[in-house]
Amino acid sequence: AMFLGDYSEAVGVMLFYRVGEYLQERAVGSSRRSVSELMSLRPEAVHVKKAGAVDDVPPSEVLPGSLIEVRPGERVPLDGVVTGGCSVLDTSAMTGESLPVEAGSGSSVLAGYINGQGVLEVRTERDWRHSALARVQELVEAASGRKSPLEGRLSSFSRIYTPLVISIAALVFLLYPLVTGGSWADGLFRALVLLVISCPCALVLSIPLGFFAGIGRAARQGILLKGSNYLDALRKVKTVVFDKTGTLTEGVFSVDEVLPRDGVSPEELLYWAAHAELSASHPLGRSIVKAYEGTLFPDRVAELVEVTGGGVSARVEGRPVLVGKKSFLQEAGVRTEEGEDRGVTVYAALDGILLGCLRLSDRVKPGAERAVRKLRELGVSNLVMLTGDSSSAGTEVGLKLGMDEVFCGLMPAGKLEHVRRLKPETGLLAFVGDGMNDAPSLAAVDIGIAMGGVGSDTALQAADVVVMKGDPLAVPLGMM
């Protein structure tokens, strides 16, 4: 355009390009700032015990064989073995296991587990560079390096349109003098005019404007995109892989069934079990207390003893009550029914006689079933669930939601392996997760979607799309 002397056209083209790029960068930058604000920084100090004193030391400086202290609510900083204390650990971020795990002397723990109660004394077995957390970070970096970049719609269009227009302009320059008998200068002039008029200024401005509006609308609905290309790519997804705990389920157990023995009412069974668990710290105990709809009387409970990995014993209204695993009651001399338990089952006994049992399960999120139906309607042909949970718990949730395939008992490397195997021949693959154990898979797939409301900072960094409220229904919403 400048060669032809049409300076206003040249300035206009460059201005349209810059405005379009600015709007697109502004929309993406807004999403990235929101993701940064969502991430919480955790303390990076390890409580190392030396000569009776406790010093706070950076994880990178703690040597194998050191004795460390993990306090309630803290994340285990290094892999090791418990040498003192007992507690209940939340391992869902690393393994995906929704059920809390009891830990006592001799129990192995991995970096990333969350200590729920009590102070643990841990003898470290590996330094920070070789810990479970560090290995997850290495998997994320390796997966990110192997990930194919996704093109935006304008890039895909220009890859075909640009060489096509230049080829036509070259033909005009070469054929015009031969066909019309005109001069080569006229041929060059007409070829340059073709290049100027074929410049898609409206397209250059309208596509970034469309992305700007789309990313802004998604952000208002709590869906943050780290790049405009992911907005377009979401429409091409044909396979969606879900993590279970924290993604499709809430990671919080609730009482599904109350199964009293003959002659015992469900209200009576819940009354004694809830009072025995009233002051217990185990998450299952809190779920039982929540399930009881009657009035609770703390003054009627005495002599509460909590046995890690077993259950609780207490005196309620002066009568002995036991609540816990079948083996815990059997060791106390209570006769229970034979047979294998389904899911998570808690037994209760009064005066040494079995009252019945309670079945608990990880509660499915309200929007999970609707999300699966919507994805089917949008043309997603394959829905898969991966989980670190046991086979019985994972399969039950998968069947309830109508998943095509369910794979259970997977660690981070196992999830990554399955994700790579599930890559469809046509269309794109999306993975939806929330924990650190999901981060390698989030980084490896075409589109990684992290649940921001409950997700770890590692998962948020590895993902391409962040769902702020942690609602699975937002996944099909982002594809519409």
Secondary structure, DSSP 4 states (H G I P E B T S, - for coil): -TTTT-HHHHHHHHHHHHHHHHHHHHHHHHHHHHHHHH--PPP--EEEEETTEEEEE-GGGPPTT-EEEE-TTPBP-S-EEEEE--EEEE-HHHH---S-EEE-TT-EE-TT-EE-SS-EEEEE-S-GGGSHHHHHHHHHHHHHHHPPPPPPHHHHHHHHHHHHHHHHHHHHHHHHHHHH---HHHHHHHHHHHHHHT--HHHHHHHHHHHHHHHHHHHHTTEEESSHHHHHHGGGEEEEEEESBTTTEEEEEEEEEEEEPTT--HHHHHHHHHHHTTT--SHHHHHHHHH--S---GGGEEEEEEETTTEEEEEETTEEEEEE-HHHHHHTT-----S---SEEEEEEETTEEEEEEEEEEEEPTTHHHHHHHHHHTT--EEEEE-SS-HHHHHHHHHHHT-SEEE-S--HHHHHHHHHHT--SSSEEEEEE-SGGGHHHHHHSSEEEEETTT--HHHHHH-SEEETT--TTHHHHHH-
